[in-house]
């Protein structure tokens, strides 16, 4: 085998890395309101005041206060396990910290306006540098931010509409191995070298890019069927996140001059090269119905996420079009079902409980471990305490239980032979989410 073949295989592996920016259900944030987190993050059929800007902009038109504001801070502690053969490999993750802030005010009794900031996508995963799947992914840190100005109009007493314009931008920082120790050891043996890497990943690449602002809309409709029943519809459009000039950087796990020179002579060509790519933030369509009286409110939502927008990933390298790639991802549309209940126990204290069921859009035959997608069951609890009438202190918690996926695989070009190599593992996932927030109303 020649190192020219190695270089082509390395480039193909590099493109697999960039697929981590796919915003699969593993990266879709469902912690954008501490209050609603306690209710399973349901809210499409609820009148949530300023926070309706995300869940259903039409609900903001029913806001009774002149001014409302809220903010939420979350900490997500995920733990993923991959079973390869008879051995388990665990991620070593830092906490992810999505946040949100909402503000709204009354223009007229039937016309409200607001602005919000939230992180609709964002997570991190660290499989460590030398696990068996390092040539697929070592670590990823993905962040996306949205600012949304919103207007909401109560057309008649029981019907409202709302619209928000979304401005979304973000960043991605990923690391992956370019060649495994076992593969390079075989090459070195063929060359007569006694140097061996064993389980150590000899060369890795960092991919770092910033996505420019992508535009979209968040639309809503809400209708009161009676004094106790309200229904809503919410649509968020697809927007394209575009990385126009991302950077790559190669690093090595050896200081041996001969081996370092051999690797660097072939791999430094992809270091500090600009790349461009487009990745969809898929559209969603949600329906919600709530039942409410003076002390209790219950809501159930069903949201369809149009993940079929992510059928492939196209990436281009500036000045190196021979390495441009068209990768099939084969995602399919998936449903997210959310339900919750709130009980106003006293004028000062509200208690909440909820449940989410998040169905995976991933195909197990196109399963790269940078997106540990699987169907998840997510029970939640929460409360609000009001020390004074205009101030609420919110607390929420969620447990994420992945149902697991067996014999999930990803096929990539082989480094030694150029033939496809299939990496398979059984994956499990669980997470804890803690959320705190405040809300003000005047």
N, C-alpha and C positions, 0 to 999 in steps of 0.2 A: 504493500500500500504506500502511496505517496502522501506527503503532507498537503498537496493540492487537494486531494480527496478529503483529507481531514478538514481543510479550510472550508470547503463547501458544506460539509456536515455541520461544522461549527456555526456557519451563518444560518443554516436552517434551524439549528437549536436556538439561536439568538431570536429568531422570529417567534418561536414558540413561547419564549419568555414574554415578549410584548403582548401576547394574548391575555396576560394577566390583567390588562386594563379592561377586559370585558366585565361589565357590571352585572355579573350574575347575582342570583338571589343571595349568595354568600356576602355580597358587598352592598346590597340594597338596605339602607338604614331605615329601621322601623322604630326609631327613638327620637322623634322630632318634637315631642311634647311630653313632659313629665306627667301631666295630668292624664293625657290619653294613653300613655304607656300603661298606667294602672288599669285601663279598660281594654287591654289587648290592642292598643293603638287604633281602635275603631273611632269613627267620627264623621263619616260621609253624610250620615243622616242626622247629625246633631248641630245645634246652634252654639258654636264655641267662641263667639266673639272674635277677638283678634286672631286666635289660633285657627279659625276656619280658613284663613288664607291658604294654608297648606291642604287641609283635609277636604274642603269644599268651599270655594270663595263665596258662593251664594249665601252660606250661613252667616257671614259677617253682617249682612243687611239687617238681621234681626237683633243686632247688638243693642242693648238697652242703655248702656253707659255712654257718656260723652267721650271718654278716653279709656282705652284698655292697653295694657302692655304685659308681656310675659317673657320669661327667659328660662331655658332648660340647659342643664349640663349633664352629660352622660359618661359613664365609664363602662366599656365592654371588655370582658375578660374571656377570650375564646381559647379553647384547647382542642386541637385536632390530633388524631392518631392515625397512622398508616401502618397496617400490618403487611409486611413483605416477607413471604415465606412464613417462618415461625417466630419472627421477631417484630416487636412493636417499636415504632419511631414516633416521638412526640414533638409537637411544635413548642417553641420557646418564645411566646408572644408577649409584647408589651401591651398595655391597655390602649384601646382605641377610645377617642374622646369626642364623639360628635356633639354638636351644640346647636341651639336655635334661639332666635329672638323674634318676637312679633309685637308690632305696634299698630293701633288703629284708632280712628277718631270719627266722630259724627259730623257730616257736612249738613245734612237735613235729617229729619226723622226717618226718611226712607232711603237715604243715600249715605254710604259709609266708604271710607278710604283707609288704606293702610300700607305698610311696608314690612317685609319680613326678610330674615336671613337664616338660612339653615344648610345643613350638610346632608344632601339626599343620598350620597354614596360616599363610602370611606371605611377602610378597614386596613388591617395589617396582618401578615402571617410570616412566621420565621421557622422554616423547617430545619435550620442550621446548615452549615457549609458542606458537611460531609456525609449526609444521609444518602441512601441508595438512589433517591430520585433527584439528586442535586443537579443533574443535567437538564431536568425539567424546570425546577425552581428551587432556589435557596431561601429567598425572602422577597416580600413585596410590601410597599407602603403606598396606599392609594387614598387620595383626598379629592373631594369635589365640594364646591361651595356654590350656593345659589342666593341671589338677591331677587326679590319679587315685589314690585309695587302692584297694588290690587285695588279694584273698585267693585262695589257691590250695591245692587239696587233692588229694593223691595217694590215690585211693580204694582201688586195689589196686596191686601193684607195677608194672604196665605201663599203668595208666590214670589220668589226672588231669583235673581241671576247674579253671577259674579264672574270677573275675569281678572287674571293676573298675567303679567309679562315676566318671564323668567330669564335671568342672566346667569349662566352657569360656567364656571371655569374650574380648573383643577391641576393636579400634579401627580406624577407617578415616579416611584423610585424602586427599581427591581434589581435583584442579583440572582445569577444562576451559574452553574458550572458549564464550561464549554466542552470538557472531556472528562471522563471518569478516570480514577487512578488505575483501575484494572485494564481499561482500554489502552492507556498510554504505556502501562507496564508491558503489555504484549508487543507494542511497537518498539519499545526500548530493547526488549529481548531479541526481536528480529534484527536489530541493529548491533547486537553484541554488547550493549551496555548493561552493567550490573545495578544501575540505579533503579529503585522501586518506590512507588507512591502508596501502594496498598489501598486503604480506604480514604486516603486524602484526595480531594479534588485538586488536580494540578493547576488548572487555569479557570478563572471565573470572569464574568463580565457584569458591569453595572450599566443599567439603562435608566437614564434620568431625563424626564421631559415635562414640559408644562403645556397644558392645553389652553388655547385662547378662549375667549368668551363665546359660548353657544347660546342661541336664543330659542325660546319656546313659549308656550302659553299654558296656563292652568285655568280651566273653565269649570263652572259649576251651575247647577240648577237645584232649587229646593222648593218643596211644596208641602203645606200642612193639609193632610187629609181630614184631620179633626183636631180638637184641642189636645189630644193625647198621642197622635200618630203623625210623624213627619218622615218624608222620604227625600233622598237626594241622589244626584248623579254628578260624578266628577270625571273630567278628562284632562290628562296631562300629555302634551304632545311630545313626540320624539325630538331630540336635539342631538346634533353631532359634535362630539368632542374631538378637536383637531390638534394634534401635536405637529407643529410645522418644522421644528428644528431641535429635536431631542439629541442628547449626547450619549455616546457609549465610551466605556473605559474598561480595559482589560487589566486584571491583576493575576499574579502568579504565586503559587505556594512553594516555591523553591528559590534558593539563591545560588544553586550550582551553575557556574557560568556556561557549561556546555549545554545542559538541559534548558536553561533559561534562554540562551541564544537560539536554540532550536525552535522552542515554542514562540518566542518573540518574533522571529524572522517571518513566521507565517500568520500570527494572530494579531500583531500590532497594527496590521493593515485595517482592522475594523475598529481600532481604538480612536476615539475622538472624531468619529464620523457622524455627521448629521443624519437623522432619519425623520421621516414624516409618516403619519398614520391618521386614520379616521376611525372613531369608535362610537357606536350609538348609545345614547341614553334612551332606552326604549319608551314608547308611549304606554300609558296605562288608562284603563277605563274602569271606574268603580261605581258600585251601587250600594246604598245604605238605607236602612229603615230603623227608626227609633220609636220607642214607646216611652212616655214620660208623664209624670204627675208632679205634684209639688215636692215630693221627697225622693222619688226613684226615677232613674232614667236607664234604659237598656237600649243598646244599639248593636246591629249586626251588619257587617260590610262584606262584599265580595269584590275583589279587584282582579282584573285580568291584565297581566303584563305582557306586552307584545315582543317577547324575546326573539321571535322569528326574524326580527330585524338584524340579528347577529348570526347570519349564516356563514360569513367568512370575514377574514381580516386581511386587508391589503396594506403592505408596508413598502415604502420606497426609500432607498439610500441615495443621498446626493452624490453624484459623480460615480456611482457604482450600480447602475441599473441592472447589471447582470445578476445581482443578488436580490432584486425585488422579489417579493413573495406574495402568493395568493393562497391563504390557508383556510380550509373549511373548518367551521366550528359547530354547525348543525344544531344550534339552540332551537328550542320550541317554546311556544307560548305557555304560560303557567298561571295558575290561580293562587291568590292569597286570600284566605278567609279570616276575618277578625270579628270578635264579639266581646262585649263587656257590659258591666252594670255598675252604676254609681248609686250609693245610698247616703242621703243627707241625714246623718244621725242626729246632729244638733246644728244650730246656726253657725257653730265654729268648726265642726268636723264632718268631712265627707270621707267615706270609705269606698274602695273600688276593687274590682276583680275582673279578669278578662282572660282571653285565650286567642292565640294566633295559630293558624296552620298554614305553613308556607311551602308550597309545592315546588320542587326543583325543575328548572328548565334544561338541565344538563343531560346529554347523551352519555351513558356510561362507557361507550366505545370511543368517545372524544374527550376523555376525562383527564384534564391536567390539574395536578394538586394545588396550583396557585388559586383556584376557585373551588373550595371544598363544598360544592353544591350537592345538597341532598334535601329531601323533604324534612321539615322541622316542625316540632310541636313546641309551642311557646306559651306557658302559663304566666300570668302577671298579677301583681298586687300593687295597690297604691292608696294614698290618702292626701287630703288637703286639710291643713289647720290654719284658721284665720284668727290671729291674735287681735286684730282690729278688722272691722267690716271691709275696708278697702284693700287689705293685704292678705294674700294667700301664700302659704308655704307648702310646696308640693313635694312629695316623695313617691318614687315608684321603683319597682324591681321586676325583673323578668328572668326566667330560666329558659335557655334554648337547648332543646334536646333533639339532636339530629337522629334520624332513624337509621343512619348508616347506609353504606352502599358496598356491595361485595363484587370482587373481580372487576373493578373499574380500571380502565386501561387507556393509555395514550401511545400512539405509534409515531416514532420519529426516525429520521434517517440514521442508519448505523454508521459509526465512525470508522470501524475497522474494515468493513466489507462494502459499505455503501448501501447495504440492504436494510429494509425497515427493521427497527428494533421496537418491541412491544414491552412497555413497563406496566405492570399490573399490581394492584394493592387493594386491600379492604380498608375503607375509611370510616372513621367515626368522628363525631363532633359534638361538643357541648360548650355552652357559654353561660356566664352570669352577666347581667346588666343591672347597674345601679344608676338611678337618675334623681337629681334634685333640681328644684326650680322655684321661682317666685312668680306671682301674678298680682297686678295692680288694676284697680278699676275705680273711676271717678265719675 
